[in-house]
């Protein structure tokens, strides 16, 4: 097997990581769109939250966290900062936060990714670990959304179609 990479080359660039994250966000947006309005806010299984609450969590983490990292502000997490009443409000805020993520993510330097940051004043990890958590958390909640959609008899979007 021939390898062209050396130990000093990156596995992926930060721009590729952002593209991957935005692919996940695009897919999660399509999951939100797939829900009937009422079920988005009311349907749940096994004591889990309705998917609207999970979407709000994702909205109130990514952009605000990246802004905090760039501005070196470890203000507490505030999920109550956004309380939508309609699917349209969620999708509008989702799109706004996508641009916030693009804006702040691109300001994180390679060195800053390696630095420890006390996210929301309670999660002290290297910046890259926080970013990976944002992505992992979204995948986790999107999977819950898939279960809800299937339980409602709705075919969810294909998980491999992220762009």
Residue pairs with C-beta under 8 A, 6 or more apart in sequence:
12 20
14 105
14 106
14 108
14 110
14 113
15 106
17 131
18 101
18 102
18 105
18 106
20 135
21 101
21 105
21 131
21 134
21 135
22 98
22 101
22 102
23 162
23 163
24 135
24 138
24 139
24 142
24 162
25 62
25 94
25 98
25 101
25 138
26 162
26 163
27 142
27 157
27 159
27 161
27 162
28 55
28 58
28 138
28 141
28 142
28 145
29 91
29 94
29 95
30 157
31 51
31 142
31 145
31 146
31 149
31 156
31 157
32 40
32 51
32 55
32 87
32 90
32 91
32 94
32 145
33 87
33 91
34 149
34 154
34 156
34 157
35 43
35 51
35 87
35 145
35 148
35 149
35 152
35 154
36 152
36 154
37 86
37 87
39 50
39 51
39 148
39 152
40 50
40 51
40 52
40 55
40 87
40 90
41 50
41 52
42 50
43 50
43 51
43 148
43 151
43 152
44 50
44 148
45 147
45 148
45 151
48 144
51 141
51 144
51 145
51 148
52 84
52 87
52 90
54 141
54 144
54 145
55 90
55 94
55 141
56 79
56 82
56 83
56 84
56 90
57 79
57 137
57 141
58 137
58 138
58 141
59 82
59 90
59 93
59 94
59 97
60 77
60 78
60 79
60 81
60 82
61 77
61 134
61 137
62 97
62 100
62 101
62 134
62 138
63 97
63 100
63 101
63 104
64 77
64 78
64 81
64 100
65 119
65 120
65 130
65 134
66 100
66 101
66 104
66 105
66 108
66 131
67 73
67 100
67 104
68 74
68 75
68 117
68 119
68 120
69 104
69 108
69 112
69 117
69 119
69 127
69 130
70 104
70 107
70 108
72 117
74 117
74 118
74 119
74 120
74 121
75 120
75 121
76 120
76 121
76 122
77 120
77 122
82 93
84 90
84 93
105 131
108 127
112 127
113 126
113 127
113 128
113 131
114 126
114 127
114 128
115 126
115 127
116 124
116 125
116 126
116 127
117 124
117 125
117 126
117 127
117 130
118 124
119 125
119 130
123 130
123 133
125 133
145 156
146 156
146 159
149 155
149 156
150 156
